[in-house]
Amino acid sequence: MSSLEEKMGDRDKGLLTLYALLVLSKGSETSCEDVHDAWSGWMNLVNPEHKHLVPFNELPEMVQAYDEFFRDAILEVANGRSH
């Protein structure tokens, strides 16, 4: 998980754990939708009224693009594990 912490900065440990699970379970096939789903599961515990707790395809494009940063970090860590 330290590799994710290095790439994502100071994030909640629960959220980083879910992203680490994506590294292990989806690896290089992780999508932005997967990232959003993991975030949604975490956010539902933190703030169940958050305005972005909607399916990925209903998010504004700007918010969807934000998930690319996290997806790219997950892919980088996943691809590093396979070498």
N, C-alpha and C positions, 0 to 999 in steps of 0.2 A: 504494500500500500504506500510505502514511502515514495516510490516512483510517481504515483498519482499525486501525492501531496506536493512533490517538487514541481509538477507541471500545472497543477490547479491552484496552488497557493493555499491560504488559510481557509479551509472549508470545514463544515461540520463533519465529525467523524462518522456519524451515521450515514450521511450522504456519500462520503468517500468509500465506505464499506459497500454500499450498493453499486457504486461505479467499479470497485474492485471485483465484485461479483460478475459484472458485465465482462471484464477482462477475462475472467476464468470461464464463463459460460458461453459467451458469444464471440469473444476474441476479435479477430479481424473482420468479423461479419456484423459488428455492432453498428447500429444505425442511429441517426438523430432521434428517431421515434423511440428506440430503446432507451436512450439517455433521458428523454422526456418522461417515459413511463417510470423509470427508476426515481427520477426527481419527484414525480407526482406521488409515488408511494411514500416518499420521505416527507414531502410538503403536506400531505394529508394528515400526518401526525403533528406537524409543526403549526400549520395554519390552514385548516380545512376550508376556509373561505377564500383562499387565494384565487385571484381572477384568472390565473393561467392553469388551473386544474381542469383542463378540458382535453379532449383528444388532440394529439399532435397536429393533425390536419386542420384543426379549427383555430390554431394559434396564428397570430399575426406573423407575417414573414420575418419581421425583425426579431421576434422571439424565437422562431424556428432557427434562424441563423445563429443566434446565441448558443443554441445546443450544439452547433458544429464545433465550437471551441472544445467543449467537453468530449464530444465524440472523437475528435482528432487526438486528444490527449490519451483517451482510452485505446485507440488504435495504435498509437505510438508505443504504449506500454505493452499491449498485446503482441505486437510485431517484434518487440524486443525480447519477449519471452520465448519466441519460437526459434531464436538463433542460438 
